[in-house]
């Protein structure tokens, strides 16, 4: 999922491993066929929390199946203590944030961070020429309210370095619930990162400049949580040719790991089961197939970001994904909430872009190196309104 040093811009297709280094675009006929046919549903590879917390346990088989070159770039963790209650508490607050008075929401916006702190709605462009108006977001760093007091850094990297904004007078419980879930997702993510490092090293890739994925994430001040609220949509307006990106456009996360909760659906403030089996998360696979991905509502999922694919030299793979809105006749006035925790390198972490993995080449300098802050700010310039 998505933004401020967390969600990258659109890549319309995956280039299969055998075709890396040469451009490949799908035919128009292929794209139309994908839109018209119902993609198959695939269950995530799941790891029990009891196994994940054992640092010496060999999980390389599941890591490769879920996150490796032929995986979907997503894996889920089951039976995480306290997660189900923390998820429900926070997700039920999302519509309350979206329904705050307009003047209050304006006070919670932060244009100087390109709307990457506080409330954001209709500011993001994911698919060319199309503002993403179907969801609202609330952004904050669940770990550090003030990542730095250095004014130079605040000015240079506003998407990460500006302070959190909380609706203390109107919805004080949001800060408590947001931080509790975000911290838990970081803790579990660090456990997963440890096992990812073991898997990558088994394949002969040593940690970049001495920094493993676990170390990179644990040392960072750049983590960002995003509470997402997908607005209710009338069934009569859902005439988009069967598009699987009707609630959130295609994009690829550019951080290290993205923690993701299963969506919570409500109608008139009452929690309901998902009203449409076609609604939910879709991923484009390495061989350019679109599949619907499912995991249990009490499971915590993690997706690989582009930065991790770069540092692992392609052993761990990021995949483009989107969200489809429910469009059945009983889906009118249904709202969806979810939460993403973007775990990413510190703004001063240097990234070296290997020639065999080509991301956003127009943004990369001749020496093939940028700090994560420089890389992500260039992407924010590319995909958000306001600054270019």
KOLSEKOL-300476 format. One line per field, with one value per residue (C-alpha): y, z, x; chain; residue number from 1. Coordinates in nm, 2 decimals. Layout:
REM KOLSEKOL-300476
py	Y  ...
pz	Z  ...
px	X  ...
ch	A  ...
i	NUM  ...
REM end
This chain:
REM KOLSEKOL-300476
py	0.00  0.34  0.69  0.92  0.72  0.42  0.38  0.40  0.50  0.29  0.02  -0.13  -0.47  -0.70  -0.80  -1.17  -1.27  -1.41  -1.08  -0.84  -0.56  -0.53  -0.33  -0.52  -0.38  -0.57  -0.55  -0.34  -0.66  -0.83  -0.54  -0.55  -0.92  -0.89  -0.63  -0.84  -1.18  -1.25  -1.32  -1.63  -1.60  -1.71  -1.75  -1.60  -1.82  -1.81  -1.84  -1.90  -1.63  -1.90  -2.00  -1.65  -1.55  -1.83  -1.67  -2.00  -2.16  -2.23  -2.05  -2.02  -2.24  -2.02  -1.70  -1.81  -1.93  -1.61  -1.34  -1.50  -1.45  -1.66  -1.55  -1.29  -1.05  -1.09  -1.33  -1.34  -1.41  -1.59  -1.59  -1.26  -1.18  -0.88  -0.81  -0.88  -0.64  -0.36  -0.40  -0.37  -0.07  0.13  0.05  0.14  0.49  0.55  0.66  0.88  1.06  1.10  1.24  1.51  1.86  1.99  2.28  2.04  1.82  2.12  2.19  1.83  1.86  1.93  2.06  2.12  1.74  1.69  1.56  1.28  1.37  1.41  1.40  1.35  1.32  1.36  1.47  1.15  1.05  0.68  0.61  0.87  1.17  1.02  1.17  0.91  1.05  0.72  0.70  0.92  0.86  0.96  0.95  0.95  0.80  0.56  0.54  0.90  1.20  1.43  1.24  1.52  1.88  1.97  2.24  2.16  1.80  1.90  2.13  1.87  1.57  1.70  1.37  1.20  1.47  1.69  1.62  1.42  1.59  1.44  1.54  1.57  1.78  1.60  1.23  1.17  0.79  0.79  0.86  0.58  0.32  0.42  0.40  0.07  -0.11  0.05  -0.05  -0.41  -0.43  -0.29  -0.55  -0.84  -0.69  -0.69  -1.06  -1.13  -0.91  -1.14  -1.45  -1.27  -1.19  -1.55  -1.66  -1.39  -1.49  -1.85  -1.74  -1.57  -1.21  -1.04  -0.74  -0.42  -0.22  -0.43  -0.35  -0.63  -0.57  -0.61  -0.36  -0.11  -0.12  -0.11  0.19  0.40  0.71  0.70  0.46  0.57  0.44  0.50  0.46  0.42  0.49  0.39  0.60  0.43  0.42  0.38  0.07  0.27  0.47  0.16  0.15  0.11  -0.18  -0.43  -0.25  -0.42  -0.08  0.09  0.17  0.21  0.24  0.01  0.09  -0.07  0.01  0.16  0.11  -0.20  -0.39  -0.29  -0.44  -0.46  -0.55  -0.72  -0.47  -0.41  -0.34  -0.14  -0.01  0.26  0.21  -0.16  -0.41  -0.65  -0.93  -0.83  -0.79  -0.89  -1.18  -0.99  -0.69  -0.67  -0.68  -0.77  -0.84  -0.86  -1.16  -1.19  -1.34  -1.06  -1.24  -1.06  -1.26  -1.17  -1.23  -1.33  -1.37  -1.41  -1.10  -1.20  -1.24  -0.97  -0.95  -0.81  -0.70  -0.65  -0.30  -0.20  -0.10  -0.45  -0.60  -0.37  -0.45  -0.83  -0.82  -0.96  -1.25  -1.08  -0.93  -0.65  -0.67  -0.41  -0.42  -0.24  -0.26  -0.33  -0.19  -0.41  -0.38  -0.62  -0.51  -0.53  -0.33  0.03  0.25  0.00  0.15  -0.01  0.06  -0.08  0.01  0.00  0.02  0.13  0.02  0.17  0.29  0.60  0.91  0.91  0.54  0.52  0.29  0.15  0.06  -0.25  -0.24  -0.57  -0.43  -0.13  0.09  0.45  0.48  0.84  0.93  0.76  0.95  0.82  0.67  0.46  0.58  0.79  0.82  0.68  1.03  1.16  0.86  0.88  1.26  1.23  0.98  1.20  1.48  1.26  1.12  1.41  1.74  2.07  2.03  1.91
pz	0.00  -0.02  0.01  0.18  0.16  0.14  -0.17  -0.50  -0.84  -1.09  -1.28  -1.53  -1.56  -1.41  -1.63  -1.58  -1.44  -1.78  -1.95  -1.70  -1.87  -2.17  -2.17  -2.21  -2.22  -2.23  -2.53  -2.51  -2.58  -2.29  -2.05  -2.16  -2.11  -1.76  -1.68  -1.82  -1.66  -1.29  -1.17  -0.95  -0.58  -0.40  -0.03  0.12  0.25  0.63  0.91  1.27  1.51  1.74  1.46  1.36  1.70  1.71  1.56  1.49  1.31  0.94  0.76  0.43  0.24  0.33  0.28  -0.07  -0.15  -0.04  -0.10  -0.34  -0.72  -0.79  -0.50  -0.47  -0.26  0.04  0.34  0.64  1.01  1.21  1.59  1.67  2.04  2.08  1.71  1.65  1.92  1.83  1.46  1.53  1.77  1.52  1.20  1.36  1.42  1.04  0.95  1.26  1.13  0.78  0.92  1.14  1.04  0.73  0.92  1.17  0.89  0.73  1.05  1.04  0.69  0.64  0.28  0.36  0.40  0.08  0.29  0.43  0.79  0.92  0.70  0.33  0.07  -0.31  -0.32  -0.46  -0.83  -0.87  -1.22  -1.49  -1.50  -1.22  -0.87  -0.61  -0.45  -0.34  -0.01  0.27  0.48  0.81  0.83  1.14  1.26  1.53  1.68  1.69  1.73  1.64  1.42  1.43  1.56  1.28  1.08  0.77  0.77  0.83  0.53  0.32  0.40  0.50  0.43  0.71  0.94  1.02  1.35  1.39  1.40  1.62  1.67  2.04  2.10  1.87  1.87  2.13  2.11  1.76  1.88  2.13  1.90  1.60  1.80  1.97  1.64  1.46  1.72  1.73  1.35  1.36  1.62  1.42  1.10  1.26  1.34  0.97  0.85  1.05  0.87  0.54  0.61  0.68  0.35  0.15  0.30  0.22  -0.14  -0.12  -0.09  0.20  0.39  0.20  0.35  0.67  0.72  0.72  0.65  1.02  1.11  0.84  0.97  1.34  1.30  1.09  1.20  0.88  0.97  0.87  0.95  0.72  0.84  0.52  0.48  0.16  0.10  0.04  -0.32  -0.49  -0.69  -0.98  -1.01  -1.03  -1.41  -1.47  -1.71  -1.43  -1.32  -1.03  -0.93  -0.86  -0.50  -0.52  -0.83  -0.93  -0.74  -0.59  -0.24  -0.24  0.13  0.29  0.44  0.44  0.72  0.63  0.81  0.65  0.56  0.79  0.61  0.76  0.66  0.86  1.13  1.17  1.09  0.81  0.61  0.28  0.06  -0.27  -0.31  -0.59  -0.37  -0.20  -0.27  -0.62  -0.71  -1.05  -1.06  -1.20  -1.52  -1.56  -1.42  -1.20  -0.89  -0.59  -0.26  0.06  0.42  0.75  0.92  1.23  1.03  0.98  0.62  0.50  0.15  0.01  -0.11  -0.39  -0.15  -0.01  -0.36  -0.45  -0.14  -0.17  -0.54  -0.64  -0.39  -0.22  -0.47  -0.47  -0.67  -0.80  -0.63  -0.61  -0.44  -0.60  -0.45  -0.39  -0.69  -0.62  -0.58  -0.20  -0.18  -0.19  0.10  0.22  0.36  0.42  0.66  0.68  0.82  0.66  0.84  0.61  0.74  0.55  0.56  0.74  0.52  0.51  0.42  0.09  -0.17  -0.46  -0.76  -0.94  -1.31  -1.33  -1.14  -1.32  -1.11  -1.21  -1.41  -1.50  -1.13  -1.08  -1.12  -1.33  -1.02  -0.94  -0.58  -0.38  -0.02  0.07  0.14  -0.20  -0.38  -0.21  -0.24  -0.61  -0.62  -0.42  -0.66  -0.94  -0.80  -0.59  -0.67  -0.54  -0.60  -0.90
px	0.00  0.11  0.29  0.53  0.83  0.62  0.43  0.59  0.46  0.29  0.47  0.22  0.39  0.64  0.93  0.99  1.33  1.43  1.36  1.53  1.71  1.48  1.16  0.84  0.49  0.16  -0.06  -0.38  -0.57  -0.40  -0.49  -0.85  -0.87  -0.73  -1.00  -1.28  -1.19  -1.22  -0.86  -0.80  -0.79  -0.46  -0.40  -0.09  0.19  0.14  0.40  0.28  0.41  0.55  0.78  0.87  0.99  1.24  1.55  1.72  1.43  1.48  1.19  1.38  1.13  0.83  1.03  1.12  0.77  0.61  0.87  1.13  1.17  0.86  0.65  0.38  0.59  0.35  0.35  0.12  0.18  -0.08  -0.16  0.01  -0.07  -0.29  -0.31  -0.69  -0.80  -0.56  -0.66  -1.03  -0.99  -0.79  -0.98  -1.31  -1.17  -1.11  -1.46  -1.47  -1.16  -1.31  -1.63  -1.47  -1.59  -1.42  -1.26  -1.11  -0.97  -0.81  -0.63  -0.50  -0.35  0.02  0.08  0.45  0.50  0.31  0.02  0.24  0.15  -0.20  -0.51  -0.49  -0.76  -0.75  -0.39  -0.22  -0.18  -0.11  -0.24  -0.15  -0.39  -0.61  -0.64  -0.70  -1.02  -1.18  -0.99  -0.87  -0.56  -0.42  -0.04  0.19  0.52  0.40  0.75  0.87  0.65  0.95  1.20  1.45  1.48  1.73  1.56  1.78  1.66  1.30  1.32  1.51  1.30  0.96  0.78  0.97  1.12  0.82  0.64  0.32  -0.02  -0.29  -0.66  -0.61  -0.92  -1.15  -1.04  -0.77  -0.81  -0.67  -0.31  -0.32  -0.46  -0.24  0.08  -0.02  -0.08  0.21  0.46  0.34  0.36  0.72  0.82  0.68  0.83  1.17  1.13  1.04  1.33  1.57  1.45  1.46  1.83  1.90  1.73  1.92  2.26  2.19  2.19  2.52  2.41  2.59  2.43  2.47  2.76  2.73  2.37  2.11  1.75  1.68  1.95  1.84  1.48  1.56  1.79  1.55  1.36  1.15  0.87  0.53  0.18  -0.11  -0.47  -0.68  -1.05  -1.21  -1.52  -1.86  -1.95  -2.29  -2.33  -2.48  -2.15  -1.92  -1.90  -1.53  -1.52  -1.44  -1.13  -0.95  -0.81  -1.14  -1.06  -0.68  -0.46  -0.18  0.15  0.45  0.57  0.92  1.02  1.16  0.86  0.49  0.28  -0.08  -0.40  -0.70  -0.97  -1.26  -1.60  -1.88  -2.22  -2.38  -2.11  -2.19  -1.92  -2.02  -1.85  -1.71  -2.02  -1.84  -1.60  -1.42  -1.33  -0.99  -0.62  -0.48  -0.12  0.05  0.28  0.63  0.48  0.23  -0.08  -0.33  -0.44  -0.66  -0.47  -0.64  -0.53  -0.72  -0.86  -0.66  -0.34  -0.08  0.06  0.39  0.48  0.82  0.92  1.15  1.43  1.45  1.45  1.74  1.95  1.88  1.98  1.65  1.63  1.33  1.08  0.83  0.51  0.26  -0.08  -0.41  -0.75  -1.08  -1.40  -1.71  -1.95  -2.22  -2.58  -2.56  -2.24  -2.39  -2.28  -2.01  -1.70  -1.36  -1.08  -0.73  -0.39  -0.04  0.29  0.57  0.91  1.19  1.55  1.66  1.67  2.05  2.09  2.27  2.11  2.31  2.09  2.23  2.20  2.02  1.72  1.59  1.35  1.28  1.60  1.51  1.56  1.89  2.22  2.51  2.69  2.38  2.35  2.11  2.02  1.67  1.56  1.67  1.52  1.18  1.16  1.21  0.93  0.70  0.78  0.68  0.35  0.21  0.07  0.22  0.60  0.79
ch	A  A  A  A  A  A  A  A  A  A  A  A  A  A  A  A  A  A  A  A  A  A  A  A  A  A  A  A  A  A  A  A  A  A  A  A  A  A  A  A  A  A  A  A  A  A  A  A  A  A  A  A  A  A  A  A  A  A  A  A  A  A  A  A  A  A  A  A  A  A  A  A  A  A  A  A  A  A  A  A  A  A  A  A  A  A  A  A  A  A  A  A  A  A  A  A  A  A  A  A  A  A  A  A  A  A  A  A  A  A  A  A  A  A  A  A  A  A  A  A  A  A  A  A  A  A  A  A  A  A  A  A  A  A  A  A  A  A  A  A  A  A  A  A  A  A  A  A  A  A  A  A  A  A  A  A  A  A  A  A  A  A  A  A  A  A  A  A  A  A  A  A  A  A  A  A  A  A  A  A  A  A  A  A  A  A  A  A  A  A  A  A  A  A  A  A  A  A  A  A  A  A  A  A  A  A  A  A  A  A  A  A  A  A  A  A  A  A  A  A  A  A  A  A  A  A  A  A  A  A  A  A  A  A  A  A  A  A  A  A  A  A  A  A  A  A  A  A  A  A  A  A  A  A  A  A  A  A  A  A  A  A  A  A  A  A  A  A  A  A  A  A  A  A  A  A  A  A  A  A  A  A  A  A  A  A  A  A  A  A  A  A  A  A  A  A  A  A  A  A  A  A  A  A  A  A  A  A  A  A  A  A  A  A  A  A  A  A  A  A  A  A  A  A  A  A  A  A  A  A  A  A  A  A  A  A  A  A  A  A  A  A  A  A  A  A  A  A  A  A  A  A  A  A  A  A  A  A  A  A  A  A  A  A  A  A  A  A  A  A  A  A  A  A  A  A  A  A  A  A  A  A  A  A  A  A  A  A
i	1  2  3  4  5  6  7  8  9  10  11  12  13  14  15  16  17  18  19  20  21  22  23  24  25  26  27  28  29  30  31  32  33  34  35  36  37  38  39  40  41  42  43  44  45  46  47  48  49  50  51  52  53  54  55  56  57  58  59  60  61  62  63  64  65  66  67  68  69  70  71  72  73  74  75  76  77  78  79  80  81  82  83  84  85  86  87  88  89  90  91  92  93  94  95  96  97  98  99  100  101  102  103  104  105  106  107  108  109  110  111  112  113  114  115  116  117  118  119  120  121  122  123  124  125  126  127  128  129  130  131  132  133  134  135  136  137  138  139  140  141  142  143  144  145  146  147  148  149  150  151  152  153  154  155  156  157  158  159  160  161  162  163  164  165  166  167  168  169  170  171  172  173  174  175  176  177  178  179  180  181  182  183  184  185  186  187  188  189  190  191  192  193  194  195  196  197  198  199  200  201  202  203  204  205  206  207  208  209  210  211  212  213  214  215  216  217  218  219  220  221  222  223  224  225  226  227  228  229  230  231  232  233  234  235  236  237  238  239  240  241  242  243  244  245  246  247  248  249  250  251  252  253  254  255  256  257  258  259  260  261  262  263  264  265  266  267  268  269  270  271  272  273  274  275  276  277  278  279  280  281  282  283  284  285  286  287  288  289  290  291  292  293  294  295  296  297  298  299  300  301  302  303  304  305  306  307  308  309  310  311  312  313  314  315  316  317  318  319  320  321  322  323  324  325  326  327  328  329  330  331  332  333  334  335  336  337  338  339  340  341  342  343  344  345  346  347  348  349  350  351  352  353  354  355  356  357  358  359  360  361  362  363  364  365  366  367  368  369  370  371  372  373  374  375  376  377  378  379  380  381  382  383  384  385  386  387  388
REM end
